[in-house]
Amino acid sequence: MFDGMSMKRLIDPDESILRFLEHETGLQYGDVARRVAYLTDREFEIFQLMGQGAKNREIAARLGISTKTGDVHRGVIYRKLEVNAATFGKLYWLFHLARALHAKVFEQAKAARAADR
């Protein structure tokens, strides 16, 4: 028999996707978060745009930088995150999904504390 928390884990699609991405990338969310934390503000901005599928020319135009500068940033981002173009997407979604899950759990805990008052 499953307790309520075990059953929630079985049917929570966000959690299932997170575990799948962790398995596929061979990374845990904590590892990914630490790597992302090493990005500068500009690199993080480019990381976001790359994850949204923006091409280098579009990133350069949006940020007012040359495409060469964009290429350099992309290379630095790949190096800091220890990924390549093929694995970047999985890492990006792992990072954002886990962040969203943590925010959801935080909000649920906050609501539960408020209800206990």
C-alpha positions as CSV (number, residue, x, y, z in Angstrom):
1,M,0.0,0.0,0.0
2,F,1.2,3.5,-0.8
3,D,1.1,6.4,1.6
4,G,-0.1,9.7,0.3
5,M,3.4,11.1,-0.4
6,S,4.5,8.0,-2.3
7,M,1.4,8.1,-4.4
8,K,2.0,11.8,-5.1
9,R,5.5,11.1,-6.3
10,L,4.2,8.4,-8.6
11,I,1.7,10.7,-10.3
12,D,3.3,14.1,-10.1
13,P,4.3,14.8,-13.8
14,D,6.7,17.6,-12.9
15,E,8.7,15.3,-10.5
16,S,8.7,12.5,-13.1
17,I,10.1,14.8,-15.8
18,L,12.7,16.1,-13.4
19,R,13.9,12.6,-12.5
20,F,13.9,11.7,-16.2
21,L,16.0,14.7,-17.1
22,E,18.4,14.0,-14.2
23,H,18.7,10.4,-15.5
24,E,19.2,11.5,-19.1
25,T,21.9,14.1,-18.2
26,G,23.6,12.1,-15.5
27,L,23.3,15.2,-13.3
28,Q,21.5,16.1,-10.2
29,Y,19.7,19.5,-9.9
30,G,22.2,20.6,-7.2
31,D,25.1,20.0,-9.6
32,V,23.4,21.9,-12.3
33,A,22.5,24.8,-10.0
34,R,26.1,25.1,-8.9
35,R,27.3,25.3,-12.4
36,V,24.7,27.9,-13.4
37,A,25.7,29.9,-10.4
38,Y,29.1,30.4,-12.0
39,L,27.6,32.3,-15.0
40,T,27.9,36.0,-15.0
41,D,24.7,38.1,-15.4
42,R,25.3,38.5,-19.1
43,E,26.1,34.8,-19.5
44,F,22.9,33.9,-17.6
45,E,20.9,36.2,-19.9
46,I,22.4,34.4,-22.9
47,F,21.8,31.0,-21.3
48,Q,18.1,31.9,-21.0
49,L,17.9,33.0,-24.6
50,M,19.7,29.9,-25.8
51,G,17.4,27.7,-23.8
52,Q,14.4,29.4,-25.4
53,G,15.8,28.5,-28.8
54,A,17.2,31.8,-29.9
55,K,19.9,31.6,-32.6
56,N,23.2,33.5,-32.2
57,R,22.1,36.3,-34.6
58,E,18.9,36.8,-32.7
59,I,20.8,36.9,-29.4
60,A,23.3,39.3,-30.7
61,A,20.5,41.6,-32.1
62,R,18.5,41.5,-28.9
63,L,21.5,42.3,-26.6
64,G,23.3,44.7,-28.9
65,I,26.4,42.6,-29.2
66,S,28.3,41.2,-32.2
67,T,27.7,37.6,-33.3
68,K,31.4,36.9,-32.6
69,T,30.8,38.1,-29.0
70,G,27.8,35.9,-28.8
71,D,29.8,32.9,-30.0
72,V,32.4,33.6,-27.4
73,H,29.7,33.7,-24.6
74,R,28.2,30.5,-25.9
75,G,31.5,28.7,-25.7
76,V,32.2,30.0,-22.2
77,I,28.7,28.9,-21.1
78,Y,29.2,25.4,-22.5
79,R,32.6,25.2,-20.8
80,K,31.2,26.4,-17.4
81,L,28.2,24.1,-17.6
82,E,30.4,21.2,-18.9
83,V,28.0,20.5,-21.7
84,N,27.9,20.7,-25.5
85,A,25.2,21.7,-28.0
86,A,23.6,18.3,-27.9
87,T,23.2,18.1,-24.1
88,F,22.6,21.8,-23.4
89,G,18.8,21.6,-23.9
90,K,18.4,18.8,-21.3
91,L,20.5,20.7,-18.8
92,Y,18.5,23.9,-19.4
93,W,15.2,22.2,-18.9
94,L,16.5,20.3,-15.8
95,F,17.5,23.6,-14.3
96,H,14.3,25.5,-15.0
97,L,12.0,22.6,-14.1
98,A,13.7,22.0,-10.8
99,R,13.7,25.7,-10.0
100,A,9.9,25.7,-10.7
101,L,9.4,22.6,-8.5
102,H,11.4,24.2,-5.7
103,A,9.3,27.4,-5.9
104,K,6.1,25.3,-5.9
105,V,7.2,23.3,-2.8
106,F,8.2,26.6,-1.1
107,E,4.9,28.2,-1.8
108,Q,3.0,25.1,-0.6
109,A,5.1,25.1,2.7
110,K,4.4,28.8,3.1
111,A,0.7,28.3,2.6
112,A,0.7,25.4,5.1
113,R,2.5,27.6,7.7
114,A,0.0,30.4,7.2
115,A,-2.9,27.9,7.6
116,D,-1.4,26.7,10.9
117,R,-1.5,30.2,12.4
